[in-house]
């Protein structure tokens, strides 16, 4: 059952509406990214990590993809999001593991290593998933990615590390840069989706723009302890985005882009974000009791 709003959108000519959809999706993503990162730095650690990975930029990305490319390409793009979030979780993990391997790691080295690691894995994963979709259903691929992501998050947070709050505020310029980074990633994703490139669209939509800018900003203003402490909660909290992507191909066509997005968001938070916070709080209490 489609809503009247969605039916009207789908009857519009794509040529005249394409740029408008891209710009609106990108601006909304940038605005949301700024709000979320402020929450991360204000509460830090477990709360900030979970809040910072609530489904945000994927909301306008999914809406834009559905309007521009239709249900089939949306299903393909969204089915791969769990693996892209797994990719980003590994990106965040590199900010924890590499400094332990190499003492006195500089910020420049960390950025180079983490982005290089992400790029190599992204290429390998794109090739593998393209082949997997030739043999497996989109739903199967999506569920497999979700299970891998949750498993990694639980493993990385089994033994929690200190997750202190930041003591120094991040400048407004940095917040604006985060918004621009997220807006650019989402704009490119919607553009690629409209060009019939759903796999690349899904990858672009989850480029670690917020993760990267958050880790860099926290490293500069607070030192390495704050981003390291938030890494585990961010990895596990990212499963909410994966859950959103599994629901979107059904909810958006069924209930329209607005009501469907609300349904996806609520289900994702209830089934993943809240359990993730409960798990992290429990592990923190266990650590203190020992």
C-alpha positions in Angstrom: 0.0 0.0 0.0 1.6 3.2 -1.1 1.0 6.6 0.4 -0.4 9.5 -1.8 2.9 11.4 -1.2 5.0 8.5 -2.5 2.7 8.0 -5.5 3.0 11.6 -6.5 6.8 11.5 -6.1 7.1 8.4 -8.3 5.1 10.1 -11.1 7.5 13.0 -11.3 10.0 13.1 -14.2 13.4 12.1 -12.9 15.4 14.5 -15.1 14.0 17.6 -13.5 13.9 16.3 -10.0 17.2 14.4 -9.9 19.4 17.3 -8.7 16.8 18.5 -6.3 16.5 15.1 -4.7 20.3 14.8 -4.5 20.7 18.2 -2.9 17.9 17.8 -0.3 19.2 14.3 0.7 22.7 15.6 1.0 21.8 18.7 3.1 19.6 16.7 5.4 22.4 14.1 6.0 24.9 16.9 6.7 22.5 18.5 9.2 21.8 15.2 11.0 25.5 14.4 11.1 26.3 17.7 12.9 23.6 17.1 15.5 24.7 13.5 16.1 28.4 14.3 16.5 27.6 17.0 19.1 25.8 14.3 21.1 28.8 12.0 20.9 31.2 14.6 22.3 28.8 15.7 25.0 28.1 12.3 26.5 31.1 10.3 25.2 31.9 6.6 25.8 29.0 4.2 25.8 26.1 6.7 25.5 27.9 8.8 22.9 29.0 5.7 20.9 25.5 4.3 20.7 23.8 7.6 20.0 26.4 8.4 17.4 25.5 5.3 15.4 21.8 5.6 15.4 20.3 5.4 11.9 20.9 8.9 10.5 22.5 9.4 7.2 21.0 6.2 5.9 17.5 7.7 6.3 17.9 10.3 3.5 20.1 7.9 1.5 17.4 5.3 1.4 14.7 7.8 0.6 16.7 9.3 -2.2 17.7 5.9 -3.7 14.1 4.8 -3.7 12.8 8.0 -5.3 15.6 8.1 -7.9 16.1 4.4 -8.8 13.1 2.5 -7.6 12.4 -0.6 -5.4 14.8 -3.0 -7.1 17.9 -0.9 -6.9 17.0 0.1 -3.3 16.8 -3.6 -2.3 20.2 -4.3 -3.9 21.9 -1.3 -2.2 20.3 -1.9 1.2 21.1 -5.6 1.2 24.8 -4.7 1.1 24.7 -2.1 3.9 25.3 -4.6 6.7 28.6 -5.6 5.0 29.5 -2.0 4.5 28.8 -1.3 8.2 31.0 -4.3 8.9 33.7 -2.6 6.8 33.3 0.6 8.8 33.5 -1.3 12.1 36.8 -2.7 11.0 37.8 0.8 10.1 37.0 2.0 13.6 38.8 -1.1 15.0 42.0 0.0 13.2 42.1 3.1 15.4 42.3 0.8 18.4 44.5 -1.9 17.2 47.2 0.0 15.2 48.2 2.4 18.1 48.7 -0.7 20.2 51.0 -2.2 17.6 53.0 0.9 16.9 53.8 3.1 19.9 53.7 6.9 19.5 51.4 6.7 16.4 50.8 10.2 14.9 47.4 11.4 13.7 48.7 11.6 10.1 49.9 8.0 10.3 46.6 6.8 11.7 44.5 8.5 9.0 46.7 7.1 6.3 46.6 3.6 7.7 42.9 3.5 8.5 41.8 4.9 5.1 44.2 2.6 3.3 42.9 -0.4 5.3 39.3 0.7 4.5 40.0 1.1 0.8 41.6 -2.3 0.3 38.8 -4.0 2.2 36.2 -2.0 0.3 37.6 -3.2 -3.1 37.8 -6.8 -2.0 34.4 -6.7 -0.4 32.8 -5.1 -3.4 34.1 -7.8 -5.7 33.1 -10.6 -3.3 29.6 -9.2 -2.8 29.0 -8.6 -6.5 29.7 -12.3 -7.0 27.6 -13.3 -4.0 24.5 -11.6 -5.4 24.8 -13.8 -8.5 24.2 -16.9 -6.3 22.4 -15.7 -3.2 19.3 -13.7 -2.6 19.6 -10.1 -1.4 17.9 -11.0 1.9 20.4 -13.8 2.6 23.3 -11.5 1.9 21.9 -8.8 4.1 21.3 -11.1 7.0 24.7 -12.7 6.7 26.3 -9.2 6.9 24.2 -8.3 10.0 25.2 -11.5 11.8 28.9 -10.8 11.1 28.6 -7.2 12.2 26.9 -8.0 15.5 29.3 -10.8 16.2 32.3 -8.5 15.7 30.7 -5.8 17.9 30.1 -8.3 20.8 33.6 -9.7 20.5 35.2 -6.2 20.6 33.2 -5.1 23.6 33.4 -8.3 25.7 36.3 -6.7 27.5 35.4 -3.0 27.6 38.0 -0.3 27.9 37.8 3.1 29.6 35.5 5.4 27.7 36.0 8.9 29.2 34.2 12.0 28.2 35.9 14.7 26.2 37.0 17.7 28.3 37.5 20.2 25.5 34.8 21.4 23.1 35.2 20.8 19.4 35.2 23.9 17.2 32.3 24.9 15.0 34.5 24.7 12.0 35.1 21.0 12.7 31.4 20.4 13.1 30.7 22.1 9.8 33.4 19.9 8.1 31.6 16.8 9.4 28.4 17.9 8.0 30.0 18.6 4.6 31.7 15.2 4.6 28.4 13.4 5.3 26.5 15.5 2.8 29.0 14.8 0.1 28.9 11.0 0.7 25.1 10.9 0.6 24.9 13.2 -2.5 27.3 10.9 -4.4 25.4 7.8 -3.3 22.1 9.2 -4.6 23.7 10.3 -7.8 25.2 6.9 -8.4 21.9 5.2 -7.6 20.2 7.3 -10.2 22.8 6.2 -12.7 22.0 2.5 -12.2 25.0 1.8 -9.9 23.4 0.4 -6.8 26.5 -1.4 -5.4 28.6 1.7 -5.6 25.8 3.8 -4.2 25.6 1.6 -1.1 29.3 1.8 -0.6 29.4 5.6 -1.0 26.4 6.0 1.4 28.4 4.4 4.2 31.8 5.9 3.6 33.1 6.5 7.1 32.8 10.2 6.9 31.3 10.7 10.3 33.5 8.0 11.9 36.7 9.5 10.3 35.9 13.1 11.2 34.8 12.1 14.7 38.0 10.1 15.4 40.2 12.9 14.0 38.4 15.6 15.9 38.5 13.7 19.2 42.1 12.8 18.7 43.1 16.4 18.2 41.1 17.9 21.0 41.0 15.2 23.6 43.9 12.8 22.8 43.8 9.2 21.8 42.0 7.8 24.9 38.5 9.3 24.1 38.2 7.9 20.5 39.7 4.6 21.6 37.1 4.3 24.4 34.2 5.1 22.0 35.3 2.7 19.3 33.7 -0.5 20.7 30.3 1.1 21.4 30.4 2.7 17.9 31.1 -0.7 16.3 28.3 -2.5 18.1 25.9 0.5 17.8 26.4 0.5 14.0 24.2 -2.7 13.8 21.2 -0.4 14.0 22.1 1.0 10.6 22.3 -2.6 9.3 18.9 -3.4 10.8 17.5 -0.3 9.1 18.8 -1.5 5.7 17.1 -4.9 6.1 13.7 -3.3 6.8 13.8 -0.4 4.3 13.3 -2.4 1.1 10.0 -3.6 2.5 8.8 -0.6 4.6 9.4 2.2 2.0 7.4 0.6 -0.9 4.7 -0.6 1.5 4.1 2.6 3.6 5.8 5.4 1.6 9.1 7.1 2.1 8.0 9.1 5.2 6.0 6.6 7.2 8.2 3.8 6.0 11.3 5.6 7.2 9.8 6.2 10.7 8.9 2.5 10.9 12.4 1.5 10.0 14.0 3.9 12.5 11.8 2.8 15.4 12.3 -0.9 14.8 16.1 -0.5 14.4 16.4 1.4 17.6 14.2 -1.0 19.6 15.8 -4.2 18.3 19.5 -3.1 18.1 20.4 0.2 19.7 18.6 -0.4 23.0 20.0 -4.0 23.4 23.5 -2.7 22.4 23.3 -0.1 25.2 22.1 -2.7 27.7 24.9 -5.1 26.7 27.6 -2.3 27.0 26.3 -1.3 30.4 26.3 -4.9 31.6 29.9 -5.5 30.4 31.0 -2.2 32.1 29.4 -3.3 35.4 31.0 -6.8 35.1 34.4 -5.1 34.6 33.9 -2.9 37.7 32.8 -5.9 39.8 36.0 -7.8 38.9 
